[in-house]
Amino acid sequence: LALVSEVPATFAAHIAWADQPLVAVGMTLASGALTAATWWAGKDTKEARRLHATATTAAATGYLTVASFTDPLGATQLSWLAI
């Protein structure tokens, strides 16, 4: 479900912000903060669950950030979604 909604969100972000470098910086910082918050929030769970949640968050926010400022359906971005 998240993957299905992420692609249209990426297109919307690409249309709105593709040529704004400050937004790219902000999204990169927000992606890092969300990934760090996921790691912190998982401190009371098993290590495997914490690692999986953090890796998933990093992959999803990374795709959103990169695809928002490049081609959302480029070959690299699509392979990123397949992972």
N, CA, C and O of each residue as an XYZ file, in Angstrom:
332
protein
N       0.826     -1.197      0.000
C       0.000      0.000      0.000
C       0.873      1.265      0.000
O       0.593      2.225     -0.718
N       1.916      1.246      0.806
C       2.791      2.421      0.855
C       3.488      2.641     -0.482
O       3.645      3.777     -0.929
N       3.904      1.553     -1.114
C       4.588      1.662     -2.402
C       3.662      2.234     -3.463
O       4.085      3.035     -4.296
N       2.396      1.823     -3.434
C       1.422      2.306     -4.413
C       1.201      3.808     -4.258
O       1.020      4.510     -5.254
N       1.213      4.301     -3.046
C       0.998      5.736     -2.838
C       2.280      6.557     -2.990
O       2.219      7.766     -3.214
N       3.426      5.911     -2.870
C       4.683      6.663     -2.948
C       4.977      7.157     -4.363
O       5.516      8.251     -4.531
N       4.638      6.379     -5.369
C       4.927      6.789     -6.748
C       4.143      8.050     -7.133
O       4.747      8.985     -7.659
N       2.817      8.119     -6.893
C       2.128      9.382     -7.198
C       2.636     10.563     -6.365
O       2.700     11.689     -6.858
N       2.994     10.305     -5.111
C       3.542     11.378     -4.271
C       4.858     11.884     -4.846
O       5.148     13.079     -4.795
N       5.647     10.976     -5.389
C       6.917     11.361     -5.993
C       6.691     12.219     -7.237
O       7.403     13.200     -7.454
N       5.701     11.849     -8.053
C       5.387     12.662     -9.230
C       4.940     14.063     -8.813
O       5.357     15.053     -9.414
N       4.093     14.146     -7.788
C       3.631     15.454     -7.310
C       4.801     16.291     -6.801
O       4.891     17.483     -7.093
N       5.689     15.667     -6.044
C       6.865     16.385     -5.534
C       7.775     16.812     -6.677
O       8.340     17.905     -6.653
N       7.914     15.946     -7.681
C       8.762     16.270     -8.835
C       8.207     17.478     -9.593
O       8.958     18.372     -9.983
N       6.913     17.497     -9.793
C       6.282     18.617    -10.502
C       6.429     19.911     -9.701
O       6.696     20.970    -10.269
N       6.255     19.823     -8.392
C       6.288     21.025     -7.555
C       7.699     21.531     -7.273
O       7.918     22.742     -7.239
N       8.665     20.625     -7.070
C       9.953     21.048     -6.519
C      11.180     20.618     -7.303
O      12.290     20.766     -6.793
N      11.046     20.099     -8.501
C      12.190     19.530     -9.224
C      13.341     20.511     -9.427
O      14.497     20.096     -9.507
N      13.045     21.786     -9.511
C      14.094     22.771     -9.798
C      14.445     23.644     -8.591
O      14.955     24.751     -8.760
N      14.180     23.159     -7.382
C      14.439     23.951     -6.179
C      15.452     23.241     -5.276
O      15.082     22.343     -4.520
N      16.719     23.634     -5.350
C      17.762     22.938     -4.592
C      17.596     23.024     -3.076
O      17.983     22.093     -2.369
N      17.036     24.104     -2.563
C      16.845     24.190     -1.113
C      15.832     23.163     -0.616
O      15.955     22.651      0.496
N      14.847     22.869     -1.432
C      13.890     21.828     -1.066
C      14.590     20.470     -1.046
O      14.298     19.634     -0.192
N      15.504     20.252     -1.973
C      16.269     18.998     -1.986
C      17.069     18.842     -0.699
O      17.126     17.754     -0.126
N      17.681     19.922     -0.250
C      18.432     19.883      1.007
C      17.491     19.584      2.169
O      17.797     18.751      3.021
N      16.359     20.257      2.202
C      15.384     20.030      3.268
C      14.856     18.609      3.291
O      14.730     18.003      4.356
N      14.547     18.074      2.114
C      14.054     16.695      2.056
C      15.137     15.704      2.470
O      14.839     14.695      3.110
N      16.370     15.976      2.118
C      17.469     15.098      2.521
C      17.628     15.100      4.037
O      17.782     14.043      4.649
N      17.592     16.273      4.638
C      17.694     16.365      6.098
C      16.500     15.707      6.785
O      16.658     15.023      7.796
N      15.303     15.918      6.232
C      14.109     15.298      6.807
C      14.166     13.778      6.683
O      13.749     13.066      7.597
N      14.676     13.281      5.569
C      14.818     11.830      5.390
C      15.771     11.251      6.424
O      15.499     10.207      7.016
N      16.879     11.929      6.636
C      17.832     11.478      7.648
C      17.246     11.522      9.046
O      17.460     10.608      9.843
N      16.505     12.585      9.346
C      15.886     12.711     10.668
C      14.832     11.630     10.893
O      14.744     11.061     11.981
N      14.034     11.348      9.866
C      13.013     10.306     10.006
C      13.651      8.932     10.182
O      13.168      8.120     10.970
N      14.720      8.670      9.462
C      15.432      7.398      9.609
C      16.035      7.280     11.006
O      15.954      6.221     11.628
N      16.633      8.350     11.498
C      17.195      8.336     12.856
C      16.100      8.166     13.899
O      16.286      7.451     14.884
N      14.962      8.815     13.690
C      13.845      8.674     14.626
C      13.306      7.245     14.634
O      12.887      6.742     15.676
N      13.317      6.601     13.483
C      12.882      5.205     13.417
C      13.821      4.321     14.220
O      13.373      3.443     14.957
N      15.115      4.549     14.083
C      16.102      3.789     14.860
C      15.887      4.016     16.355
O      15.902      3.070     17.143
N      15.689      5.266     16.733
C      15.492      5.595     18.145
C      14.200      4.980     18.677
O      14.181      4.443     19.784
N      13.118      5.054     17.896
C      11.827      4.525     18.341
C      11.855      3.009     18.504
O      11.067      2.458     19.272
N      12.741      2.339     17.802
C      12.822      0.887     17.892
C      13.761      0.382     18.960
O      14.106     -0.800     18.968
N      14.184      1.246     19.863
C      15.193      0.857     20.854
C      14.734     -0.258     21.789
O      15.568     -0.989     22.323
N      13.429     -0.401     21.998
C      12.931     -1.433     22.906
C      12.467     -2.692     22.179
O      11.855     -3.567     22.790
N      12.749     -2.791     20.895
C      12.351     -3.969     20.127
C      13.570     -4.845     19.864
O      14.700     -4.488     20.198
N      13.314     -5.996     19.260
C      14.427     -6.879     18.901
C      15.274     -6.210     17.821
O      14.790     -5.395     17.036
N      16.554     -6.582     17.808
C      17.495     -5.936     16.888
C      17.089     -6.118     15.427
O      17.195     -5.181     14.635
N      16.627     -7.309     15.065
C      16.242     -7.557     13.673
C      15.075     -6.663     13.260
O      15.058     -6.137     12.147
N      14.112     -6.493     14.141
C      12.966     -5.641     13.829
C      13.407     -4.185     13.688
O      12.961     -3.475     12.787
N      14.277     -3.757     14.579
C      14.778     -2.384     14.541
C      15.551     -2.125     13.248
O      15.366     -1.090     12.608
N      16.408     -3.055     12.870
C      17.178     -2.911     11.631
C      16.272     -2.891     10.409
O      16.469     -2.084      9.500
N      15.275     -3.778     10.382
C      14.364     -3.840      9.239
C      13.561     -2.550      9.113
O      13.426     -2.007      8.017
N      13.033     -2.062     10.217
C      12.251     -0.825     10.180
C      13.106      0.358      9.726
O      12.662      1.188      8.932
N      14.320      0.424     10.232
C      15.206      1.528      9.864
C      15.618      1.445      8.397
O      15.640      2.459      7.701
N      15.942      0.250      7.929
C      16.323      0.080      6.520
C      15.156      0.395      5.589
O      15.346      1.008      4.538
N      13.959     -0.018      5.971
C      12.781      0.267      5.159
C      12.528      1.769      5.088
O      12.233      2.304      4.019
N      12.642      2.438      6.213
C      12.455      3.889      6.243
C      13.507      4.590      5.392
O      13.191      5.512      4.639
N      14.745      4.155      5.511
C      15.821      4.760      4.719
C      15.586      4.558      3.222
O      15.783      5.484      2.436
N      15.170      3.369      2.828
C      14.925      3.097      1.407
C      13.754      3.921      0.878
O      13.831      4.487     -0.213
N      12.677      3.988      1.646
C      11.494      4.721      1.190
C      11.754      6.222      1.105
O      11.403      6.858      0.111
N      12.362      6.784      2.133
C      12.629      8.223      2.094
C      13.730      8.555      1.095
O      13.727      9.629      0.493
N      14.660      7.640      0.925
C      15.705      7.845     -0.077
C      15.135      7.874     -1.482
O      15.493      8.732     -2.289
N      14.240      6.924     -1.776
C      13.596      6.913     -3.093
C      12.811      8.207     -3.306
O      12.925      8.844     -4.353
N      12.022      8.586     -2.318
C      11.208      9.791     -2.454
C      12.080     11.018     -2.708
O      11.755     11.845     -3.561
N      13.161     11.138     -1.989
C      14.045     12.292     -2.152
C      14.720     12.295     -3.524
O      14.694     13.306     -4.226
N      15.315     11.181     -3.904
C      16.033     11.120     -5.186
C      15.070     11.259     -6.361
O      15.334     12.026     -7.287
N      13.969     10.534     -6.334
C      13.042     10.550     -7.461
C      12.300     11.876     -7.586
O      11.838     12.221     -8.674
N      12.179     12.614     -6.505
C      11.511     13.917     -6.578
C      12.312     14.923     -7.395
O      11.746     15.867     -7.947
N      13.621     14.727     -7.474
C      14.469     15.692     -8.163
C      15.096     15.133     -9.433
O      15.866     15.824    -10.101
N      14.776     13.899     -9.768
C      15.208     13.289    -11.026
C      13.964     12.723    -11.702
O      12.856     13.175    -11.416
N      14.118     11.764    -12.572
C      12.985     11.131    -13.246
C      12.362     10.087    -12.317
O      13.017      9.092    -12.008
N      11.109     10.279    -11.856
C      10.502      9.326    -10.928
C      10.398      7.897    -11.468
O      10.350      6.944    -10.690
N      10.364      7.745    -12.777
C      10.280      6.397    -13.349
C      11.537      6.040    -14.133
O      11.475      5.252    -15.077
N      12.666      6.606    -13.753
C      13.940      6.255    -14.374
C      14.340      4.839    -14.002
O      13.801      4.267    -13.055
N      15.269      4.281    -14.730
C      15.690      2.893    -14.499
C      16.243      2.689    -13.093
O      15.935      1.690    -12.443
N      17.045      3.616    -12.628
C      17.607      3.495    -11.277
C      16.514      3.560    -10.226
O      16.517      2.778     -9.275
N      15.584      4.481    -10.389
C      14.517      4.624     -9.413
C      13.600      3.400     -9.395
O      13.180      2.958     -8.326
N      13.291      2.855    -10.562
C      12.435      1.667    -10.605
C      13.121      0.464     -9.975
O      12.468     -0.342     -9.312
N      14.427      0.333    -10.173
C      15.125     -0.785     -9.534
C      15.165     -0.587     -8.024
O      15.146     -1.560     -7.270
N      15.218      0.657     -7.583
C      15.181      0.958     -6.156
C      13.839      0.513     -5.568
O      13.799     -0.042     -4.470
N      12.741      0.754     -6.293
C      11.420      0.325     -5.831
C      11.303     -1.193     -5.786
O      10.625     -1.743     -4.919
N      11.962     -1.862     -6.716
C      11.881     -3.327     -6.761
C      12.546     -3.968     -5.555
O      12.166     -5.063     -5.138
N      13.529     -3.295     -4.999
C      14.218     -3.840     -3.826
C      13.280     -3.789     -2.667
O      13.640     -4.197     -1.562
